[in-house]
């Protein structure tokens, strides 16, 4: 609006129409003068990511393949929670991902580009457009990409999400999940938002972590845990550690003990999840009894432990299975 020579409050009006009222047509923004509406129409457009395909799992999980303006594809997943009956929206922050974690289908795609603020928020708007405002309670940055590598846009998107005249999602209902970009954790803490942080830990020693997640070479556990201690200190909140169990690699008692030692003194909860097989990766899913055994051993040694069920496995929407373009072929057989 400033660029068009208009008063800044006009920008606020348009903002409210788009995010609060979900009106995507300038003509329907009735408190704007007609000439402003036509200038806006000539100089700009409002575009949501379009649904290129969608799939519903037998467990109720729904996966959307969104096409962006430049035809790149990303995935967004709507996940029902067994216990609370609430829905969680899992959104992407990049097209592909540069970090190449060995258990993740997105990692095998490689990196194309970061998502813009509009493309991040657009996923939320597009799903609300289909199902209404109350469709989900929680938003997690656990889709394609590493959010802390696109931190400026992620922070700007969060600002719109938590704004009462924006998307009006409580900050405590938003979780940013990282594989461990230590400086990004510090920067996110400085942003002052009361969002949650989840760390995809998956290994209790640097050797295995480096093997599973090459970013472990840049930020070994010592560096990472110093950033995490700062986060829990500044935020006075607990962090969630995600721990994917791989058969024979990190699912034994000794690993559970190492894990308990590693997180000692940190306000946290641990989510355990059995590995979901992805094409090209040579890892195996542990038996259910081994996961239970691991959890039982950990319970008395950790503040809180949850065994998470994989959701949407039948449509490759579970953790680590999002694959964008490659996924497109799967939607269409
Ligand atoms: S797990 Fe996350 S950071 Fe690792 S490759 Fe997949 S999307 Fe990237």
py3Dmol code that shows the C-alpha trace and the ligand (Angstrom):
import py3Dmol

protein = """\
ATOM      1  CA  UNK A   1       0.000   0.000   0.000  1.00  0.00           C
ATOM      2  CA  UNK A   2       2.871   2.336   0.829  1.00  0.00           C
ATOM      3  CA  UNK A   3       4.371   1.596  -2.597  1.00  0.00           C
ATOM      4  CA  UNK A   4       1.054   2.478  -4.191  1.00  0.00           C
ATOM      5  CA  UNK A   5       1.060   5.792  -2.314  1.00  0.00           C
ATOM      6  CA  UNK A   6      -1.713   4.689   0.030  1.00  0.00           C
ATOM      7  CA  UNK A   7      -1.961   5.025   3.784  1.00  0.00           C
ATOM      8  CA  UNK A   8      -0.466   2.103   5.728  1.00  0.00           C
ATOM      9  CA  UNK A   9      -3.790   1.333   7.430  1.00  0.00           C
ATOM     10  CA  UNK A  10      -5.096   0.284   4.005  1.00  0.00           C
ATOM     11  CA  UNK A  11      -2.506  -2.499   4.089  1.00  0.00           C
ATOM     12  CA  UNK A  12      -3.930  -3.610   7.404  1.00  0.00           C
ATOM     13  CA  UNK A  13      -7.392  -3.728   5.820  1.00  0.00           C
ATOM     14  CA  UNK A  14      -6.242  -5.983   2.989  1.00  0.00           C
ATOM     15  CA  UNK A  15      -4.317  -8.140   5.462  1.00  0.00           C
ATOM     16  CA  UNK A  16      -7.463  -8.615   7.533  1.00  0.00           C
ATOM     17  CA  UNK A  17      -9.551  -9.517   4.487  1.00  0.00           C
ATOM     18  CA  UNK A  18      -7.078 -12.146   3.377  1.00  0.00           C
ATOM     19  CA  UNK A  19      -6.055 -13.788   6.629  1.00  0.00           C
ATOM     20  CA  UNK A  20      -8.992 -13.229   8.956  1.00  0.00           C
ATOM     21  CA  UNK A  21     -11.903 -13.311   6.511  1.00  0.00           C
ATOM     22  CA  UNK A  22     -10.298 -15.503   3.858  1.00  0.00           C
ATOM     23  CA  UNK A  23     -11.447 -13.217   1.052  1.00  0.00           C
ATOM     24  CA  UNK A  24      -9.120 -13.612  -1.909  1.00  0.00           C
ATOM     25  CA  UNK A  25     -10.835 -11.310  -4.371  1.00  0.00           C
ATOM     26  CA  UNK A  26     -10.051  -7.576  -4.205  1.00  0.00           C
ATOM     27  CA  UNK A  27     -13.536  -6.776  -5.493  1.00  0.00           C
ATOM     28  CA  UNK A  28     -15.091  -8.205  -2.346  1.00  0.00           C
ATOM     29  CA  UNK A  29     -12.964  -6.006  -0.047  1.00  0.00           C
ATOM     30  CA  UNK A  30     -15.826  -3.584   0.331  1.00  0.00           C
ATOM     31  CA  UNK A  31     -14.186  -1.115   2.691  1.00  0.00           C
ATOM     32  CA  UNK A  32     -11.568  -0.258   0.053  1.00  0.00           C
ATOM     33  CA  UNK A  33     -12.336   2.518  -2.413  1.00  0.00           C
ATOM     34  CA  UNK A  34     -13.114   1.276  -5.921  1.00  0.00           C
ATOM     35  CA  UNK A  35     -10.037   2.921  -7.475  1.00  0.00           C
ATOM     36  CA  UNK A  36      -7.763   1.237  -4.885  1.00  0.00           C
ATOM     37  CA  UNK A  37      -9.334  -2.114  -5.666  1.00  0.00           C
ATOM     38  CA  UNK A  38      -8.645  -1.729  -9.359  1.00  0.00           C
ATOM     39  CA  UNK A  39      -5.045  -0.586  -8.732  1.00  0.00           C
ATOM     40  CA  UNK A  40      -4.584  -3.663  -6.576  1.00  0.00           C
ATOM     41  CA  UNK A  41      -6.047  -5.905  -9.245  1.00  0.00           C
ATOM     42  CA  UNK A  42      -3.697  -4.492 -11.855  1.00  0.00           C
ATOM     43  CA  UNK A  43      -0.573  -4.675  -9.702  1.00  0.00           C
ATOM     44  CA  UNK A  44      -0.959  -7.769  -7.612  1.00  0.00           C
ATOM     45  CA  UNK A  45      -2.663 -11.087  -7.176  1.00  0.00           C
ATOM     46  CA  UNK A  46      -3.692 -13.284  -4.288  1.00  0.00           C
ATOM     47  CA  UNK A  47      -2.857 -16.913  -4.914  1.00  0.00           C
ATOM     48  CA  UNK A  48      -3.213 -19.965  -2.742  1.00  0.00           C
ATOM     49  CA  UNK A  49      -1.269 -23.106  -3.521  1.00  0.00           C
ATOM     50  CA  UNK A  50      -3.546 -25.256  -5.674  1.00  0.00           C
ATOM     51  CA  UNK A  51      -4.363 -28.870  -4.884  1.00  0.00           C
ATOM     52  CA  UNK A  52      -2.621 -31.030  -7.497  1.00  0.00           C
ATOM     53  CA  UNK A  53      -3.706 -34.233  -5.757  1.00  0.00           C
ATOM     54  CA  UNK A  54      -4.967 -35.446  -2.424  1.00  0.00           C
ATOM     55  CA  UNK A  55      -5.120 -38.822  -0.705  1.00  0.00           C
ATOM     56  CA  UNK A  56      -6.883 -40.047   2.392  1.00  0.00           C
ATOM     57  CA  UNK A  57      -5.527 -42.803   4.574  1.00  0.00           C
ATOM     58  CA  UNK A  58      -7.701 -45.431   6.193  1.00  0.00           C
ATOM     59  CA  UNK A  59      -6.741 -43.922   9.573  1.00  0.00           C
ATOM     60  CA  UNK A  60      -8.174 -40.518   8.568  1.00  0.00           C
ATOM     61  CA  UNK A  61      -4.858 -38.831   7.707  1.00  0.00           C
ATOM     62  CA  UNK A  62      -5.148 -36.711   4.588  1.00  0.00           C
ATOM     63  CA  UNK A  63      -2.236 -35.678   2.405  1.00  0.00           C
ATOM     64  CA  UNK A  64      -2.347 -32.757  -0.013  1.00  0.00           C
ATOM     65  CA  UNK A  65       0.035 -32.290  -2.891  1.00  0.00           C
ATOM     66  CA  UNK A  66       0.118 -28.547  -3.497  1.00  0.00           C
ATOM     67  CA  UNK A  67       1.338 -26.948  -6.705  1.00  0.00           C
ATOM     68  CA  UNK A  68       3.046 -23.577  -6.321  1.00  0.00           C
ATOM     69  CA  UNK A  69       3.076 -20.705  -8.839  1.00  0.00           C
ATOM     70  CA  UNK A  70       6.311 -21.983 -10.415  1.00  0.00           C
ATOM     71  CA  UNK A  71       4.871 -25.540 -10.647  1.00  0.00           C
ATOM     72  CA  UNK A  72       7.012 -26.871  -7.830  1.00  0.00           C
ATOM     73  CA  UNK A  73       5.184 -29.354  -5.627  1.00  0.00           C
ATOM     74  CA  UNK A  74       5.059 -29.620  -1.852  1.00  0.00           C
ATOM     75  CA  UNK A  75       3.136 -31.798   0.573  1.00  0.00           C
ATOM     76  CA  UNK A  76       0.996 -30.879   3.559  1.00  0.00           C
ATOM     77  CA  UNK A  77      -0.642 -33.424   5.849  1.00  0.00           C
ATOM     78  CA  UNK A  78      -3.715 -33.234   8.063  1.00  0.00           C
ATOM     79  CA  UNK A  79      -3.332 -35.738  10.884  1.00  0.00           C
ATOM     80  CA  UNK A  80      -5.952 -36.857  13.428  1.00  0.00           C
ATOM     81  CA  UNK A  81      -4.729 -37.486  16.957  1.00  0.00           C
ATOM     82  CA  UNK A  82      -5.983 -40.698  18.545  1.00  0.00           C
ATOM     83  CA  UNK A  83      -5.927 -39.492  22.110  1.00  0.00           C
ATOM     84  CA  UNK A  84      -7.226 -35.915  21.962  1.00  0.00           C
ATOM     85  CA  UNK A  85      -9.470 -36.184  18.908  1.00  0.00           C
ATOM     86  CA  UNK A  86      -7.740 -33.031  17.657  1.00  0.00           C
ATOM     87  CA  UNK A  87      -6.261 -32.539  14.222  1.00  0.00           C
ATOM     88  CA  UNK A  88      -2.738 -31.392  13.476  1.00  0.00           C
ATOM     89  CA  UNK A  89      -1.614 -29.750  10.265  1.00  0.00           C
ATOM     90  CA  UNK A  90       1.896 -30.686   9.193  1.00  0.00           C
ATOM     91  CA  UNK A  91       3.313 -28.050   6.839  1.00  0.00           C
ATOM     92  CA  UNK A  92       6.384 -27.748   4.608  1.00  0.00           C
ATOM     93  CA  UNK A  93       8.993 -24.998   4.707  1.00  0.00           C
ATOM     94  CA  UNK A  94      11.141 -25.807   1.646  1.00  0.00           C
ATOM     95  CA  UNK A  95      10.769 -27.482  -1.752  1.00  0.00           C
ATOM     96  CA  UNK A  96      12.864 -30.574  -1.101  1.00  0.00           C
ATOM     97  CA  UNK A  97      15.619 -30.340   1.496  1.00  0.00           C
ATOM     98  CA  UNK A  98      19.408 -29.917   1.335  1.00  0.00           C
ATOM     99  CA  UNK A  99      20.193 -31.963   4.446  1.00  0.00           C
ATOM    100  CA  UNK A 100      19.903 -35.481   3.065  1.00  0.00           C
ATOM    101  CA  UNK A 101      18.963 -37.399   6.202  1.00  0.00           C
ATOM    102  CA  UNK A 102      19.317 -41.036   5.257  1.00  0.00           C
ATOM    103  CA  UNK A 103      15.873 -42.110   6.485  1.00  0.00           C
ATOM    104  CA  UNK A 104      13.875 -39.371   4.798  1.00  0.00           C
ATOM    105  CA  UNK A 105      12.251 -39.396   1.362  1.00  0.00           C
ATOM    106  CA  UNK A 106      12.437 -35.580   1.141  1.00  0.00           C
ATOM    107  CA  UNK A 107      16.186 -35.808   1.729  1.00  0.00           C
ATOM    108  CA  UNK A 108      16.537 -38.057  -1.319  1.00  0.00           C
ATOM    109  CA  UNK A 109      14.813 -35.425  -3.484  1.00  0.00           C
ATOM    110  CA  UNK A 110      17.499 -32.837  -2.931  1.00  0.00           C
ATOM    111  CA  UNK A 111      16.857 -29.134  -2.459  1.00  0.00           C
ATOM    112  CA  UNK A 112      15.065 -26.843  -4.879  1.00  0.00           C
ATOM    113  CA  UNK A 113      14.288 -23.675  -2.970  1.00  0.00           C
ATOM    114  CA  UNK A 114      12.912 -22.123   0.200  1.00  0.00           C
ATOM    115  CA  UNK A 115       9.204 -21.438   0.482  1.00  0.00           C
ATOM    116  CA  UNK A 116       8.119 -17.809   0.663  1.00  0.00           C
ATOM    117  CA  UNK A 117       6.154 -16.516   3.649  1.00  0.00           C
ATOM    118  CA  UNK A 118       3.036 -16.613   1.452  1.00  0.00           C
ATOM    119  CA  UNK A 119       3.630 -20.224   0.456  1.00  0.00           C
ATOM    120  CA  UNK A 120       4.067 -21.311   4.074  1.00  0.00           C
ATOM    121  CA  UNK A 121       0.933 -19.491   5.277  1.00  0.00           C
ATOM    122  CA  UNK A 122      -0.836 -20.466   2.027  1.00  0.00           C
ATOM    123  CA  UNK A 123      -0.822 -24.139   3.039  1.00  0.00           C
ATOM    124  CA  UNK A 124      -2.763 -23.273   6.188  1.00  0.00           C
ATOM    125  CA  UNK A 125      -5.181 -21.028   4.316  1.00  0.00           C
ATOM    126  CA  UNK A 126      -5.764 -23.593   1.593  1.00  0.00           C
ATOM    127  CA  UNK A 127      -6.680 -26.316   4.105  1.00  0.00           C
ATOM    128  CA  UNK A 128      -8.955 -23.927   6.027  1.00  0.00           C
ATOM    129  CA  UNK A 129     -10.548 -22.999   2.727  1.00  0.00           C
ATOM    130  CA  UNK A 130     -11.437 -26.671   2.197  1.00  0.00           C
ATOM    131  CA  UNK A 131     -12.554 -27.518   5.744  1.00  0.00           C
ATOM    132  CA  UNK A 132     -13.188 -24.281   7.642  1.00  0.00           C
ATOM    133  CA  UNK A 133     -11.314 -22.486  10.429  1.00  0.00           C
ATOM    134  CA  UNK A 134     -11.734 -25.096  13.147  1.00  0.00           C
ATOM    135  CA  UNK A 135     -10.385 -28.011  11.135  1.00  0.00           C
ATOM    136  CA  UNK A 136      -7.125 -28.307  13.089  1.00  0.00           C
ATOM    137  CA  UNK A 137      -5.806 -27.175  16.456  1.00  0.00           C
ATOM    138  CA  UNK A 138      -2.093 -27.598  15.998  1.00  0.00           C
ATOM    139  CA  UNK A 139       0.437 -26.697  13.321  1.00  0.00           C
ATOM    140  CA  UNK A 140       3.763 -28.485  13.078  1.00  0.00           C
ATOM    141  CA  UNK A 141       6.657 -27.569  10.821  1.00  0.00           C
ATOM    142  CA  UNK A 142       7.478 -31.215  10.134  1.00  0.00           C
ATOM    143  CA  UNK A 143       6.714 -31.451   6.428  1.00  0.00           C
ATOM    144  CA  UNK A 144       9.244 -31.073   3.649  1.00  0.00           C
ATOM    145  CA  UNK A 145      12.370 -29.088   4.449  1.00  0.00           C
ATOM    146  CA  UNK A 146      14.311 -27.890   7.482  1.00  0.00           C
ATOM    147  CA  UNK A 147      12.463 -24.841   8.871  1.00  0.00           C
ATOM    148  CA  UNK A 148      15.500 -23.372  10.607  1.00  0.00           C
ATOM    149  CA  UNK A 149      17.282 -23.101   7.243  1.00  0.00           C
ATOM    150  CA  UNK A 150      14.448 -20.835   6.088  1.00  0.00           C
ATOM    151  CA  UNK A 151      14.176 -19.091   9.404  1.00  0.00           C
ATOM    152  CA  UNK A 152      13.325 -15.520   8.319  1.00  0.00           C
ATOM    153  CA  UNK A 153      10.344 -16.700   6.286  1.00  0.00           C
ATOM    154  CA  UNK A 154       9.277 -19.203   8.941  1.00  0.00           C
ATOM    155  CA  UNK A 155       9.371 -16.502  11.631  1.00  0.00           C
ATOM    156  CA  UNK A 156       7.396 -14.070   9.427  1.00  0.00           C
ATOM    157  CA  UNK A 157       4.855 -16.829   8.708  1.00  0.00           C
ATOM    158  CA  UNK A 158       4.521 -17.598  12.438  1.00  0.00           C
ATOM    159  CA  UNK A 159       3.897 -13.909  13.064  1.00  0.00           C
ATOM    160  CA  UNK A 160       0.880 -14.037  10.713  1.00  0.00           C
ATOM    161  CA  UNK A 161      -0.294 -17.351  12.156  1.00  0.00           C
ATOM    162  CA  UNK A 162      -0.403 -16.110  15.746  1.00  0.00           C
ATOM    163  CA  UNK A 163      -1.747 -12.638  14.968  1.00  0.00           C
ATOM    164  CA  UNK A 164      -5.307 -12.203  16.351  1.00  0.00           C
ATOM    165  CA  UNK A 165      -6.279 -10.487  13.104  1.00  0.00           C
ATOM    166  CA  UNK A 166      -4.216 -12.976  11.131  1.00  0.00           C
ATOM    167  CA  UNK A 167      -4.753 -16.716  11.405  1.00  0.00           C
ATOM    168  CA  UNK A 168      -5.296 -16.559  15.173  1.00  0.00           C
ATOM    169  CA  UNK A 169      -3.513 -19.788  16.082  1.00  0.00           C
ATOM    170  CA  UNK A 170      -2.119 -19.847  19.623  1.00  0.00           C
ATOM    171  CA  UNK A 171       1.706 -19.832  19.634  1.00  0.00           C
ATOM    172  CA  UNK A 172       1.624 -22.793  22.006  1.00  0.00           C
ATOM    173  CA  UNK A 173      -0.185 -24.740  19.304  1.00  0.00           C
ATOM    174  CA  UNK A 174       2.701 -24.312  16.863  1.00  0.00           C
ATOM    175  CA  UNK A 175       5.729 -26.599  16.855  1.00  0.00           C
ATOM    176  CA  UNK A 176       8.905 -26.021  14.890  1.00  0.00           C
ATOM    177  CA  UNK A 177      10.778 -29.245  14.312  1.00  0.00           C
ATOM    178  CA  UNK A 178      14.468 -29.222  13.476  1.00  0.00           C
ATOM    179  CA  UNK A 179      17.166 -31.793  12.855  1.00  0.00           C
ATOM    180  CA  UNK A 180      19.493 -29.636  14.894  1.00  0.00           C
ATOM    181  CA  UNK A 181      20.636 -26.318  13.407  1.00  0.00           C
ATOM    182  CA  UNK A 182      22.156 -24.944  16.618  1.00  0.00           C
ATOM    183  CA  UNK A 183      22.372 -21.250  15.584  1.00  0.00           C
ATOM    184  CA  UNK A 184      18.790 -21.434  14.257  1.00  0.00           C
ATOM    185  CA  UNK A 185      17.576 -22.692  17.651  1.00  0.00           C
ATOM    186  CA  UNK A 186      19.193 -19.656  19.304  1.00  0.00           C
ATOM    187  CA  UNK A 187      17.712 -17.283  16.740  1.00  0.00           C
ATOM    188  CA  UNK A 188      14.248 -18.778  17.118  1.00  0.00           C
ATOM    189  CA  UNK A 189      14.562 -18.359  20.896  1.00  0.00           C
ATOM    190  CA  UNK A 190      15.435 -14.687  20.321  1.00  0.00           C
ATOM    191  CA  UNK A 191      12.309 -14.208  18.194  1.00  0.00           C
ATOM    192  CA  UNK A 192      10.343 -14.192  21.444  1.00  0.00           C
ATOM    193  CA  UNK A 193       7.506 -16.376  20.098  1.00  0.00           C
ATOM    194  CA  UNK A 194       6.173 -18.894  22.590  1.00  0.00           C
ATOM    195  CA  UNK A 195       6.178 -21.685  20.022  1.00  0.00           C
ATOM    196  CA  UNK A 196       7.293 -25.235  20.810  1.00  0.00           C
ATOM    197  CA  UNK A 197      10.518 -26.755  19.640  1.00  0.00           C
ATOM    198  CA  UNK A 198      11.021 -30.380  18.623  1.00  0.00           C
ATOM    199  CA  UNK A 199      14.413 -31.865  17.885  1.00  0.00           C
ATOM    200  CA  UNK A 200      14.760 -34.887  15.655  1.00  0.00           C
ATOM    201  CA  UNK A 201      17.483 -36.582  17.698  1.00  0.00           C
ATOM    202  CA  UNK A 202      17.479 -40.227  16.553  1.00  0.00           C
ATOM    203  CA  UNK A 203      20.952 -41.078  17.826  1.00  0.00           C
ATOM    204  CA  UNK A 204      22.669 -40.796  21.174  1.00  0.00           C
ATOM    205  CA  UNK A 205      26.221 -40.617  19.892  1.00  0.00           C
ATOM    206  CA  UNK A 206      27.842 -38.501  17.208  1.00  0.00           C
ATOM    207  CA  UNK A 207      29.003 -41.439  15.121  1.00  0.00           C
ATOM    208  CA  UNK A 208      25.532 -42.818  14.463  1.00  0.00           C
ATOM    209  CA  UNK A 209      24.012 -39.351  14.243  1.00  0.00           C
ATOM    210  CA  UNK A 210      26.475 -38.343  11.525  1.00  0.00           C
ATOM    211  CA  UNK A 211      25.637 -41.511   9.652  1.00  0.00           C
ATOM    212  CA  UNK A 212      21.877 -40.983   9.820  1.00  0.00           C
ATOM    213  CA  UNK A 213      21.911 -37.219   9.549  1.00  0.00           C
ATOM    214  CA  UNK A 214      24.897 -35.611   7.829  1.00  0.00           C
ATOM    215  CA  UNK A 215      24.126 -32.272   9.585  1.00  0.00           C
ATOM    216  CA  UNK A 216      25.534 -33.996  12.695  1.00  0.00           C
ATOM    217  CA  UNK A 217      29.020 -33.298  11.265  1.00  0.00           C
ATOM    218  CA  UNK A 218      28.377 -29.550  11.461  1.00  0.00           C
ATOM    219  CA  UNK A 219      26.571 -29.547  14.795  1.00  0.00           C
ATOM    220  CA  UNK A 220      27.751 -32.408  16.994  1.00  0.00           C
ATOM    221  CA  UNK A 221      25.722 -33.285  20.075  1.00  0.00           C
ATOM    222  CA  UNK A 222      27.743 -31.078  22.421  1.00  0.00           C
ATOM    223  CA  UNK A 223      27.085 -27.926  20.352  1.00  0.00           C
ATOM    224  CA  UNK A 224      23.496 -28.920  19.841  1.00  0.00           C
ATOM    225  CA  UNK A 225      22.756 -29.561  23.496  1.00  0.00           C
ATOM    226  CA  UNK A 226      24.288 -26.272  24.522  1.00  0.00           C
ATOM    227  CA  UNK A 227      21.771 -24.512  22.195  1.00  0.00           C
ATOM    228  CA  UNK A 228      18.964 -26.695  23.601  1.00  0.00           C
ATOM    229  CA  UNK A 229      19.852 -25.844  27.200  1.00  0.00           C
ATOM    230  CA  UNK A 230      19.743 -22.167  26.222  1.00  0.00           C
ATOM    231  CA  UNK A 231      16.319 -22.692  24.608  1.00  0.00           C
ATOM    232  CA  UNK A 232      14.803 -24.383  27.647  1.00  0.00           C
ATOM    233  CA  UNK A 233      16.428 -21.744  29.897  1.00  0.00           C
ATOM    234  CA  UNK A 234      15.166 -18.747  27.908  1.00  0.00           C
ATOM    235  CA  UNK A 235      11.764 -20.210  27.118  1.00  0.00           C
ATOM    236  CA  UNK A 236      11.201 -21.886  30.483  1.00  0.00           C
ATOM    237  CA  UNK A 237       9.528 -24.585  28.448  1.00  0.00           C
ATOM    238  CA  UNK A 238      10.232 -28.160  27.713  1.00  0.00           C
ATOM    239  CA  UNK A 239      11.516 -29.394  24.402  1.00  0.00           C
ATOM    240  CA  UNK A 240      10.332 -32.490  22.554  1.00  0.00           C
ATOM    241  CA  UNK A 241      12.915 -34.998  21.398  1.00  0.00           C
ATOM    242  CA  UNK A 242      11.832 -37.107  18.448  1.00  0.00           C
ATOM    243  CA  UNK A 243      13.605 -40.459  18.416  1.00  0.00           C
ATOM    244  CA  UNK A 244      13.050 -42.734  15.441  1.00  0.00           C
ATOM    245  CA  UNK A 245      13.883 -46.344  16.252  1.00  0.00           C
ATOM    246  CA  UNK A 246      15.798 -48.302  13.629  1.00  0.00           C
ATOM    247  CA  UNK A 247      16.039 -52.047  13.974  1.00  0.00           C
ATOM    248  CA  UNK A 248      19.406 -53.093  15.395  1.00  0.00           C
ATOM    249  CA  UNK A 249      20.871 -49.589  15.150  1.00  0.00           C
ATOM    250  CA  UNK A 250      19.517 -47.547  18.047  1.00  0.00           C
ATOM    251  CA  UNK A 251      16.751 -49.662  19.573  1.00  0.00           C
ATOM    252  CA  UNK A 252      18.631 -51.543  22.297  1.00  0.00           C
ATOM    253  CA  UNK A 253      18.706 -51.061  26.055  1.00  0.00           C
ATOM    254  CA  UNK A 254      22.147 -49.505  25.961  1.00  0.00           C
ATOM    255  CA  UNK A 255      20.823 -46.851  23.583  1.00  0.00           C
ATOM    256  CA  UNK A 256      17.895 -46.131  25.889  1.00  0.00           C
ATOM    257  CA  UNK A 257      20.377 -45.692  28.727  1.00  0.00           C
ATOM    258  CA  UNK A 258      22.563 -43.366  26.612  1.00  0.00           C
ATOM    259  CA  UNK A 259      19.440 -41.396  25.713  1.00  0.00           C
ATOM    260  CA  UNK A 260      18.436 -41.042  29.371  1.00  0.00           C
ATOM    261  CA  UNK A 261      21.941 -39.770  30.215  1.00  0.00           C
ATOM    262  CA  UNK A 262      21.938 -37.326  27.327  1.00  0.00           C
ATOM    263  CA  UNK A 263      18.682 -35.626  28.284  1.00  0.00           C
ATOM    264  CA  UNK A 264      19.266 -35.641  32.039  1.00  0.00           C
ATOM    265  CA  UNK A 265      18.322 -32.280  33.591  1.00  0.00           C
ATOM    266  CA  UNK A 266      16.555 -31.019  30.465  1.00  0.00           C
ATOM    267  CA  UNK A 267      12.814 -30.331  30.756  1.00  0.00           C
ATOM    268  CA  UNK A 268      11.587 -32.476  27.908  1.00  0.00           C
ATOM    269  CA  UNK A 269       9.401 -35.184  26.570  1.00  0.00           C
ATOM    270  CA  UNK A 270      10.491 -37.949  24.260  1.00  0.00           C
ATOM    271  CA  UNK A 271       8.442 -39.144  21.323  1.00  0.00           C
ATOM    272  CA  UNK A 272       9.430 -42.602  20.136  1.00  0.00           C
ATOM    273  CA  UNK A 273       8.523 -43.594  16.628  1.00  0.00           C
ATOM    274  CA  UNK A 274       9.307 -46.747  14.689  1.00  0.00           C
ATOM    275  CA  UNK A 275      11.063 -46.050  11.385  1.00  0.00           C
ATOM    276  CA  UNK A 276       8.799 -45.830   8.327  1.00  0.00           C
ATOM    277  CA  UNK A 277      10.513 -47.445   5.356  1.00  0.00           C
ATOM    278  CA  UNK A 278      11.308 -45.171   2.406  1.00  0.00           C
ATOM    279  CA  UNK A 279      12.538 -46.157  -1.031  1.00  0.00           C
ATOM    280  CA  UNK A 280      16.311 -46.128  -1.373  1.00  0.00           C
ATOM    281  CA  UNK A 281      17.054 -46.372   2.349  1.00  0.00           C
ATOM    282  CA  UNK A 282      18.539 -49.529   3.765  1.00  0.00           C
ATOM    283  CA  UNK A 283      17.071 -49.443   7.270  1.00  0.00           C
ATOM    284  CA  UNK A 284      14.518 -51.669   8.917  1.00  0.00           C
ATOM    285  CA  UNK A 285      11.537 -51.036  11.094  1.00  0.00           C
ATOM    286  CA  UNK A 286      11.892 -52.572  14.574  1.00  0.00           C
ATOM    287  CA  UNK A 287       9.375 -55.063  15.928  1.00  0.00           C
ATOM    288  CA  UNK A 288       6.589 -53.582  18.025  1.00  0.00           C
ATOM    289  CA  UNK A 289       7.825 -55.500  21.123  1.00  0.00           C
ATOM    290  CA  UNK A 290      11.275 -53.931  20.765  1.00  0.00           C
ATOM    291  CA  UNK A 291       9.735 -50.459  20.648  1.00  0.00           C
ATOM    292  CA  UNK A 292       7.672 -51.246  23.770  1.00  0.00           C
ATOM    293  CA  UNK A 293      10.724 -52.663  25.525  1.00  0.00           C
ATOM    294  CA  UNK A 294      12.726 -49.529  24.715  1.00  0.00           C
ATOM    295  CA  UNK A 295       9.907 -47.315  25.991  1.00  0.00           C
ATOM    296  CA  UNK A 296       9.437 -49.302  29.191  1.00  0.00           C
ATOM    297  CA  UNK A 297      13.127 -49.131  29.965  1.00  0.00           C
ATOM    298  CA  UNK A 298      13.085 -45.372  29.357  1.00  0.00           C
ATOM    299  CA  UNK A 299       9.906 -44.483  31.316  1.00  0.00           C
ATOM    300  CA  UNK A 300      11.464 -44.348  34.790  1.00  0.00           C
ATOM    301  CA  UNK A 301      14.567 -42.605  33.457  1.00  0.00           C
ATOM    302  CA  UNK A 302      12.979 -39.747  31.488  1.00  0.00           C
ATOM    303  CA  UNK A 303      10.480 -37.013  32.378  1.00  0.00           C
ATOM    304  CA  UNK A 304       7.863 -38.130  29.786  1.00  0.00           C
ATOM    305  CA  UNK A 305       7.853 -40.743  27.062  1.00  0.00           C
ATOM    306  CA  UNK A 306       5.263 -41.303  24.352  1.00  0.00           C
ATOM    307  CA  UNK A 307       5.220 -43.986  21.702  1.00  0.00           C
ATOM    308  CA  UNK A 308       3.802 -42.344  18.626  1.00  0.00           C
ATOM    309  CA  UNK A 309       1.799 -44.325  16.144  1.00  0.00           C
ATOM    310  CA  UNK A 310       2.669 -43.716  12.514  1.00  0.00           C
ATOM    311  CA  UNK A 311      -0.214 -42.053  10.740  1.00  0.00           C
ATOM    312  CA  UNK A 312      -0.956 -42.226   7.047  1.00  0.00           C
ATOM    313  CA  UNK A 313       1.594 -44.946   6.260  1.00  0.00           C
ATOM    314  CA  UNK A 314      -0.617 -46.398   3.526  1.00  0.00           C
ATOM    315  CA  UNK A 315      -0.477 -43.111   1.584  1.00  0.00           C
ATOM    316  CA  UNK A 316       3.207 -42.332   2.332  1.00  0.00           C
ATOM    317  CA  UNK A 317       2.195 -39.430   4.562  1.00  0.00           C
ATOM    318  CA  UNK A 318       3.967 -40.675   7.683  1.00  0.00           C
ATOM    319  CA  UNK A 319       7.055 -39.088   9.170  1.00  0.00           C
ATOM    320  CA  UNK A 320       9.941 -39.100   6.678  1.00  0.00           C
ATOM    321  CA  UNK A 321       7.837 -40.253   3.733  1.00  0.00           C
ATOM    322  CA  UNK A 322       6.965 -36.940   2.038  1.00  0.00           C
ATOM    323  CA  UNK A 323       8.387 -36.827  -1.447  1.00  0.00           C
ATOM    324  CA  UNK A 324       6.737 -34.008  -3.438  1.00  0.00           C
ATOM    325  CA  UNK A 325       7.144 -34.629  -7.145  1.00  0.00           C
ATOM    326  CA  UNK A 326       8.033 -38.259  -6.685  1.00  0.00           C
ATOM    327  CA  UNK A 327       4.988 -38.452  -4.448  1.00  0.00           C
ATOM    328  CA  UNK A 328       2.923 -37.116  -7.362  1.00  0.00           C
ATOM    329  CA  UNK A 329       3.452 -40.345  -9.285  1.00  0.00           C
ATOM    330  CA  UNK A 330       2.256 -42.258  -6.243  1.00  0.00           C
ATOM    331  CA  UNK A 331      -1.028 -40.304  -6.151  1.00  0.00           C
ATOM    332  CA  UNK A 332      -1.653 -41.271  -9.727  1.00  0.00           C
ATOM    333  CA  UNK A 333      -0.355 -44.810  -9.591  1.00  0.00           C
TER     334      UNK A 333
END
"""
ligand_1 = """\
8
LIG
S 14.389 -35.240 7.966
Fe 13.948 -33.062 7.669
S 16.011 -32.156 7.548
Fe 16.302 -34.357 7.193
S 16.220 -34.564 4.966
Fe 14.134 -34.896 5.752
S 13.153 -32.903 5.573
Fe 15.381 -32.572 5.459
"""
view = py3Dmol.view(width=600, height=400)
view.addModel(protein, "pdb")
view.setStyle({"model": 0}, {"cartoon": {"style": "trace"}})
view.addModel(ligand_1, "xyz")
view.setStyle({"model": 1}, {"stick": {}})
view.zoomTo()
view.show()
